[in-house]
Amino acid sequence: MILSDKHIFEKIDAGEIIIDSPNNTWRNQIHASSMDLRLGKYFKVYNHQEIALLDPKKMEGEPLTTLYERDENTPFIVHPGDFVLGVTAEVITLPNDIVARVEGRSSLGRLGIVIHSTAGFVDAGFKGTITLEISNLNNVPVALYPGMRVCQLAFENMSSEALVPYGEKKSSKYQNQILPEESRVGIDPEFC
């Protein structure tokens, strides 16, 4: 069941869901059935001019991306066809019995901006910023500004607490992330 605004406020006020938000603005970001998150200031772009192939078995070694930082007055320009890793400004902490789904905002979708390619699910027990997989499907560049509302979370109750929450699993590759993180598929058990 998706949490309503009433229950989102209750869970945050009770300390069950924790939202660490710059300038403590999160209350204004809650809507009837979701919470908007804002774009952070860090972006990573794959060094496609130096990489012949992204091979899941060989993801370690040479730097695959370049990190960029922008302030709220300096846009990050996403060109047509670009794929950029961004990050939320907010750090979220989910309890062991609530999951979240990341969705794009329709206002950005109407500009051609996609916020996640497939990774729109946040496990119970997760803590950190959310890495956004940003693409521009439009045929003109789009400016994105740190601090702008870029995606929304819908929270859902699980049938029970997780036996092993995300942060307690050995394979929790993205727990406590702050920067946008590249794929760590190369350390999945099937590749080790």
Backbone as a ProteinNet text record, in pm:
[ID]
protein_1_A
[PRIMARY]
MILSDKHIFEKIDAGEIIIDSPNNTWRNQIHASSMDLRLGKYFKVYNHQEIALLDPKKMEGEPLTTLYERDENTPFIVHPGDFVLGVTAEVITLPNDIVARVEGRSSLGRLGIVIHSTAGFVDAGFKGTITLEISNLNNVPVALYPGMRVCQLAFENMSSEALVPYGEKKSSKYQNQILPEESRVGIDPEFC
[TERTIARY]
83.4	0	89	61.3	137.2	94.9	193	163.4	106.2	5.5	-51.9	34	6.2	79.9	71.2	-45.8	-64.1	34.5	45	133.2	280.5	309.8	449.4	494.4	412.3	445.1	460.4	368.4	374.1	502.5	540	660.5	787.2	789.9	906.9	910.5	796.8	791.5	826.4	794.8	827.3	972	1044.3	1183.5	1198.2	1090.5	1098.4	1158.8	1113.8	1176.9	1255.3	1382.3	1465.5	1500.7	1475.1	1507.7	1606.4	1730.7	1832.3	1837.3	1779.4	1761.1	1834	1916.1	1977.8	1869.4	1894.2	1800.3	1668.4	1660.8	1544.4	1413.1	1407.7	1291.4	1197	1218.1	1144.2	993.7	946.4	801.4	723.9	783.3	717.6	720.5	790.3	807.3	712.9	627	535.8	402.2	355	227.8	132.8	18.8	-85.5	-36.4	51.7	95.7	243.6	320.8	463.4	538.7	668.9	756.3	855.1	862.9	961	1100	1198.5	1338.6	1405.2	1508.6	1577.1	1708	1751.6	1876.3	1994.7	2089.8	2212.1	2308.7	2426.4	2523.5	2629.5	2624.8	2727.7	2672.4	2754.8	2718.5	2839.7	2816.1	2923.2	2884.1	2982.7	2963.3	3066.2	3019.3	3111.6	3207.1	3333.1	3438.9	3433.3	3329.3	3308.6	3421	3489.9	3598.7	3721.2	3724.9	3839.1	3804.4	3676.4	3631.3	3579.4	3636.5	3591.1	3465	3449.9	3341.7	3322.9	3198.5	3170.4	3143.1	3237.1	3228.4	3205.4	3090.3	3062.6	3170.7	3245.4	3351.5	3479.4	3486.4	3609.3	3577.6	3499.9	3457.3	3557.2	3649.4	3746.7	3869.4	3944.8	4068.9	4062.6	4070.2	4071.3	3943.5	3954.9	3833.5	3739.2	3613.8	3516	3441.4	3442.1	3362.4	3444.1	3390.5	3444.1	3337.9	3380	3290.2	3284.3	3161.6	3138.3	3058.8	3084.3	3009.5	2954.2	2828.7	2763.7	2698.3	2687.7	2610.4	2469.5	2382.6	2241.6	2218.2	2316.2	2301.7	2367	2437	2509.2	2446.7	2384.3	2317.2	2415	2369.8	2436.7	2354.4	2416.6	2345.3	2346.4	2226.8	2212.2	2173	2265.1	2244.8	2160.3	2100.5	2021.9	2103.8	2043.2	2109.5	2207.6	2234.8	2330.2	2276.6	2369.4	2340.8	2431.8	2373.4	2447.2	2402.1	2496.8	2460.3	2450.7	2336.1	2315.9	2287.4	2252.2	2227.4	2124.9	2050.3	1955.2	2029.3	1972.2	2028	2001	1888.7	1849.1	1915.6	1950.1	1992.3	1870.2	1831.6	1715.5	1758.6	1684.9	1704.2	1568.2	1558.3	1432.7	1439.9	1329	1325.6	1321.1	1318.8	1326.7	1194.2	1088.5	958.1	893.8	972.5	921.6	1018.8	963.9	1042.1	996.4	1073.3	1034.8	1056	972.5	985.9	1018.7	1121.3	1164.1	1095	1032.5	965.9	1007.8	1007.3	1036.4	918.6	944.1	836.9	784.9	653.5	594.9	642.7	670.9	717.8	851.4	938.9	1066.9	1049.9	960.2	932	884.5	811.9	761.8	871.8	988.9	1106.7	1193.3	1157.3	1233.8	1332.8	1329.9	1425.3	1370.4	1448.1	1417.5	1510.8	1458	1535.8	1598	1536.3	1599.6	1571.5	1674.8	1655.8	1584.8	1630	1561.3	1565.2	1656.6	1679	1590.4	1460	1366.7	1317.2	1387.8	1342.3	1445.4	1399.8	1488.4	1447.3	1537.8	1510.2	1492.9	1418.1	1405.5	1544.2	1573.9	1703.6	1808.7	1774.6	1871	1894.2	2021	2055.8	2152.6	2123.9	2214.4	2138.1	2211.9	2149.4	2105.8	2022.8	1978.3	2047.3	2118.6	2180.5	2071.2	2072.2	1973.9	2040.5	1974.9	2025.5	1954	2011.2	1944.6	1975.5	1869.5	1883.4	1798.1	1842	1765.7	1714.8	1583	1521.4	1480.2	1494	1455.8	1560.9	1531.9	1631.8	1698	1675.2	1743.7	1801.1	1910.9	1968.5	1872.5	1886.1	1803.9	1897	1871.9	1950.9	1886.9	1967.4	1922.4	2002.2	1931.4	1994.2	1992.5	2106.7	2105.2	2002.6	1927.9	1825.5	1686.4	1675.5	1542.7	1481	1348.5	1279.7	1289.5	1343.2	1376.7	1307	1267.6	1201.9	1109.6	1036.2	949.6	962.9	940.6	940.7	799.1	757.7	634.8	679.5	629.9	668	561.5	606.1	513.1	551	447.5	467.8	490.2	580.4	600.4	509.5	493.1	407.9	466.7	597.9	666.7	803.2	875.2	1013	1097.7	1195.4	1288.6	1373.4	1398.1	1486.9	1629	1670.6	1803.4	1784.7	1776.4	1759.2	1880	1859.9	1961.8	2099.1	2106.5	2234.9	2307.3	2240.3	2301.6	2348	2314.3	2357.4	2500.7	2576.4	2713.8	2715.3	2608.7	2603.1	2542.7	2535	2481.6	2588.3	2600.2	2709.3	2695.2	2575.1	2552.1	2507.3	2515.3	2474.9	2565.2	2505.3	2575.6	2641.1	2595.5	2653.8	2615.6	2705.3	2680.9	2692.4	2794.4	2813.7	2731.4	2706	2646.6	2746.4	2698.4	2788.1	2771.9	2886.8	2884.5	2837.9	2809.8	2768.5	2879.4	2839.2	2931.8	2894.3	2838	2794.8	2911	3032	3148.6	3180.2	3122.6	3146	3025.4	2929.9	2821.3	2879.3	2815.6	2870.5	2896.7	2813.5	2833.4	2958.1	3016.7	3137.7	3263.9	3248.1	3366.2	3419.9
-116.5	0	124.4	218.1	343.1	434.1	494.2	583.1	715.6	765.2	896.5	1003.9	1129.4	1239.7	1234	1201.9	1190.4	1090.4	972.5	868.8	897.7	966.2	1006	1100.4	1201.7	1293.5	1217.4	1124.8	1048.9	967.3	899.8	815.4	900.7	1017.4	1105.2	1165.5	1213.9	1273.6	1172.5	1044.4	938.9	891	939.8	898.7	765.7	713	584.6	603.4	704.9	746	872.3	876.4	993.9	1062.7	1191.8	1273.1	1380	1367.4	1469.4	1560.3	1678.6	1769.2	1900	1945.3	2076.9	2182.3	2270.5	2377.1	2326	2195.6	2136.2	2173.7	2158.7	2200.2	2085.9	1968	1849.3	1857.8	1929.4	1935.3	1992.4	2088.3	2148	2056.8	1945.3	1856.2	1736.6	1729	1615.3	1648.7	1553.3	1568.1	1457.3	1444.8	1352.1	1207.9	1162.6	1023.1	1005.7	1113.7	1103.8	1221	1214.6	1321.2	1356	1482.8	1526.4	1527.1	1490.3	1504.3	1599.4	1666.7	1767.8	1713.7	1774.1	1734.4	1783.9	1696.3	1733.6	1805.3	1833.3	1913.8	1832.4	1699.4	1615.4	1536.9	1525.4	1453.4	1373.1	1255.8	1176.4	1141.7	1155.2	1125.2	1019.9	915	810.5	867.8	829.2	874.3	791.8	810.5	726.9	739.5	851	867.1	783.5	731.7	652	506.4	472.9	337.6	270.5	155.7	83	3	-38.2	-128.8	-126.6	-128.1	-148.4	-296.7	-365.6	-509.3	-535	-593.2	-615.6	-694.2	-777.4	-854.3	-773	-655.8	-576.7	-430.7	-406.9	-270.3	-198.1	-267.7	-205.8	-160.1	-71.6	-27.4	117.2	141.4	277.9	352.1	481.7	559	557.4	522.4	513.6	644	729.9	852.2	973.6	1089.6	1216.4	1279.2	1328.5	1391.2	1541.6	1594.2	1737.6	1786.3	1909.8	1971.1	2104.2	2130.3	2255.2	2316.8	2450.2	2515	2541.2	2592.3	2607.7	2709	2791.5	2890.3	2847.5	2734	2686.8	2556.4	2556.5	2434.3	2328.8	2206.1	2096.7	2072.4	2082.6	2070.5	1923.5	1869.2	1731.3	1737.1	1694.2	1700.5	1582.1	1593.4	1482.4	1353.7	1247.6	1117.5	1096.6	1199.2	1185.8	1092.5	1027.5	948.6	1000.8	1049.1	1114.1	1054.6	1031.3	991	1116.5	1136.3	1246.5	1188.5	1275.1	1230.2	1322.8	1270.9	1355.4	1442	1557.6	1643.5	1583.1	1512.8	1454.2	1319.1	1294.4	1161.4	1100.2	981.7	917.8	793	762.7	639.3	573.5	450.2	376.4	272.8	252.4	147.8	10.3	-92.9	-229.8	-282.6	-201	-247.1	-152.5	-59.8	33	37.9	31.8	48.7	177.2	222.4	342.1	317.9	383.2	378.7	519.1	527.4	655.2	672.3	786.1	817.8	956.9	978.7	1111.1	1204	1332	1431.2	1456.2	1470.1	1487.2	1615.9	1719	1844.8	1826.2	1741.4	1713.9	1612.1	1517.1	1419.6	1487.1	1597.2	1670.6	1748.9	1756.8	1814.3	1705.8	1578.5	1466.6	1408.1	1452.8	1404.3	1280.7	1173.1	1048.8	1042	1010.3	1012.6	877.3	768.4	637.6	545.8	467.5	374.9	249.6	190.5	74.1	74	145.6	134.3	231.8	203.4	291.4	238.3	144.7	79.3	99.7	137	156.7	56.8	-32.2	-139.4	-89.9	-167.7	-143.9	-150.7	-57.7	-54.9	26.5	86.4	167	300.2	347.9	482.1	542.6	665.5	736.6	827.8	888.7	962.2	859.8	901.7	812.2	854	759.2	786.8	786.4	889.9	905.8	877.5	799.9	765.1	854.6	970	1075.9	1064.4	1067.5	1066.1	1177.2	1226.4	1327.5	1264.3	1243.4	1186.1	1292	1417.5	1528	1547.1	1633.2	1662.1	1798.1	1857.9	1981.3	1962.6	2029.6	2018.9	2072.1	2019.3	2061.5	2097	2212	2256	2202.6	2140.2	2094	2168.2	2219	2298.2	2223.3	2215.8	2161.1	2236.4	2161.8	2219.3	2214	2188.3	2179.1	2043.7	2040.8	1914.1	1831.3	1709.8	1632	1496.2	1443.1	1312.7	1306.8	1198.4	1179.8	1037.6	1022.9	891.9	858.5	735.8	681.3	574.4	583.6	489.9	381.5	257.3	145.9	62.8	22	-69.8	-210	-284	-424.5	-509.2	-635.5	-724.8	-753	-739.3	-754.7	-688.8	-679.8	-630.3	-728.9	-677.1	-763.2	-842.2	-967.3	-1047.5	-993.6	-957.3	-899.9	-770.8	-655.1	-528.5	-497.6	-404.9	-372.9	-346.7	-263.7	-226	-338	-449.1	-561	-673	-662.9	-765	-738.7	-844.1	-828.6	-764.1	-785.2	-731.9	-591.4	-521.2	-383.9	-287.7	-279.3	-206.9	-55.9	-5.7	138.4	202	128.1	181.9	299.1	405.6	526.1	606.4	589.7	666.9	813.8	900	1044.6	1095.4	1050.5	1088.2	995.4	1035.1	939.2	824.8	704.7	589.2	515.3	481.4	400.1	259.9	181	43.3	-34.4	-113.2	-205	-349.3	-369.6	-502.6	-601.6	-552.5	-640.6	-713.1	-668.3	-739	-825.1	-842.9	-936.7	-1077	-1162.1	-1297.5	-1377.3	-1359.3	-1438.6	-1397.9	-1281.5	-1235.6	-1250.6	-1287.3	-1297.9	-1438.4
0	0	0	-89	-96.8	17.9	84.8	196.4	146.4	215.6	185.9	251	218.1	279.9	431.8	484.3	630	689.9	627.1	680.1	653.4	543.8	520.2	631.4	661.5	771.2	902.9	932.1	1057.7	1067.1	958.2	959.4	975.8	913.3	927.5	1067.5	1116.4	1250.6	1359.6	1335.8	1433.2	1419.7	1317.9	1298.4	1228.9	1172.7	1102	962.8	891.3	765.9	800.5	761.2	790.6	659.7	655.3	538.2	583.2	539.5	568.6	446.5	462.9	351.2	376.4	279.5	295	318.4	412	447	504	535.4	600.8	531	399.3	321.3	287.6	338.6	295.3	317.1	416.5	443	323.9	253.1	136.8	14.7	23	-91.1	-86.7	15.6	30.2	-35.4	-116.7	-187.8	-142.4	-203.9	-160.8	-144.7	-234.8	-228.7	-260.7	-253	-283.8	-222.2	-236	-187.2	-297.9	-332.6	-431.7	-370.4	-449.5	-410.3	-508.3	-460.3	-540.3	-594.9	-702.3	-767.2	-686.1	-662.2	-592.5	-685	-632.6	-708.3	-780.5	-769.3	-830.4	-949.1	-1053.6	-1175	-1219.6	-1275.4	-1335	-1477.8	-1566.2	-1707.7	-1746.8	-1816	-1862.4	-1966.1	-1953.6	-2043.8	-2172.4	-2252.2	-2369.8	-2471.8	-2472.3	-2568.4	-2530.6	-2408.4	-2362.9	-2334.4	-2344.3	-2311.1	-2437.6	-2469.7	-2587.8	-2557.8	-2430	-2394.1	-2242.9	-2197	-2054.4	-2034.6	-1973.3	-1952.2	-1803.3	-1764.1	-1622.3	-1547.9	-1619.3	-1554.3	-1536.1	-1598.8	-1594.4	-1562.6	-1457.7	-1424.7	-1335	-1278.2	-1187.4	-1266	-1208.4	-1272.1	-1313.9	-1443.1	-1495.5	-1457	-1431.1	-1402.4	-1523.2	-1496.7	-1604	-1625.8	-1522.8	-1529.6	-1487	-1521.5	-1473.6	-1384.1	-1268.2	-1171.4	-1196.6	-1200.3	-1215.3	-1095.4	-1055.7	-946.2	-994.9	-962.3	-1000	-876.8	-876.1	-770	-823.7	-737.5	-776.1	-888.1	-918.3	-1025.2	-1155.8	-1152.6	-1270.5	-1318.1	-1434.7	-1479.5	-1528.2	-1521.2	-1588.9	-1714.3	-1830.7	-1958.1	-2001.3	-2022.5	-2069.3	-2216.7	-2301.1	-2446.2	-2493.7	-2611.2	-2665.5	-2669.3	-2619.1	-2617.6	-2504.1	-2425.4	-2313.9	-2205.8	-2137.7	-2018.5	-1909	-1800.6	-1692.2	-1560.1	-1471.1	-1335.1	-1249.6	-1189	-1095	-958.3	-866.1	-730.6	-666.1	-570.5	-498.6	-396.8	-366.8	-261.4	-124.3	-113	15.2	38.4	162.8	207.3	273.9	230.7	291.7	367.5	471.6	547	560.1	509.6	517.4	628.4	699.9	801.2	734.5	814.4	762.9	709.1	711.7	663	561.4	505.7	404.5	287.1	165.9	43.5	-24.1	-122.3	-197	-345.8	-424.6	-570.6	-619.8	-703.1	-759.6	-894	-911.7	-1038.2	-1082.5	-1211.1	-1263.8	-1242.6	-1251.8	-1245.3	-1386.8	-1400.1	-1533.6	-1599.7	-1520	-1578.7	-1649.8	-1595.6	-1661.9	-1774.2	-1754.1	-1858.9	-1986.2	-1969.8	-2085.3	-2156.6	-2092.1	-2157.4	-2221.2	-2197.6	-2250.8	-2152.7	-2026.2	-1926.4	-1854.8	-1861.1	-1790.6	-1670.7	-1554.2	-1429.8	-1396.3	-1437.1	-1414.4	-1531.5	-1567.3	-1677.5	-1629.6	-1520.5	-1463.6	-1311.5	-1252.6	-1108.4	-1030.5	-1028.9	-961.2	-828.8	-770	-647.2	-537	-418	-302.8	-195.8	-158.9	-62.7	79.7	156.7	300.2	363.4	454.2	521.2	448.4	334.3	258.9	328.4	321.2	366.7	266.5	223.8	133.5	39.9	-49.8	-158.5	-262.2	-353.4	-459.5	-588.9	-649.2	-778.4	-884.4	-967.2	-1073.7	-1207.5	-1290.4	-1423.4	-1524.2	-1550.9	-1625.8	-1775.3	-1855.7	-2002.1	-2061.1	-2176	-2249.1	-2378.6	-2386.1	-2505.6	-2606.2	-2568.5	-2654.9	-2764.5	-2860.8	-2963.6	-2941.7	-2823.7	-2783.6	-2643.4	-2610.6	-2476.8	-2370.4	-2249.1	-2135.5	-2020.6	-1956.3	-1840.5	-1712.8	-1629.2	-1497.8	-1391.1	-1290.7	-1185.4	-1052.8	-983.7	-848.5	-763.9	-685.4	-600	-659.4	-790.6	-850.5	-817.2	-803.8	-780.8	-908.3	-894.2	-1013.1	-1017.7	-901.5	-898.8	-777.9	-767.9	-652.6	-601.1	-470.7	-407.3	-364.9	-391.1	-334.5	-235.2	-112.7	-6.9	5.6	29.9	45.1	166	243.1	355	301.3	365.4	331.4	419.7	385.6	464.2	602.1	615.9	744.5	731.4	841.2	832.8	753.9	684	610.9	709.7	680	764.1	757.1	637.1	616.1	536.5	604.5	534.1	446.1	352.7	254.2	316.3	416.6	475	547	573.1	644.4	552.1	424.4	328.3	284.9	263.8	213.1	75.8	0.1	-135.8	-142	-29.8	-27.2	-78.9	-209.5	-273.9	-268.5	-241.4	-252.4	-120.8	-11.7	118.8	157.4	210.8	258.3	145.4	22.6	-87.5	-75.5	-117	-119.7	-263.5	-333.8	-474.7	-563.9	-689.3	-782.4	-801.6	-795.2	-802.4	-934.1	-995.1	-1115.8	-1077.9	-1179.6	-1157.7	-1087	-992.5	-924.5	-955.1	-1073.3	-1113.6	-1114	-1133.6	-1138.5	-1009.2	-897.1	-770.5	-731	-824	-799	-785.9	-706.4	-683.4	-810.6	-912.6	-1035	-1111.3	-1078.4	-1147.1	-1062.6	-938.4	-848.4	-843.8
[MASK]
++++++++++++++++++++++++++++++++++++++++++++++++++++++++++++++++++++++++++++++++++++++++++++++++++++++++++++++++++++++++++++++++++++++++++++++++++++++++++++++++++++++++++++++++++++++++++++++++

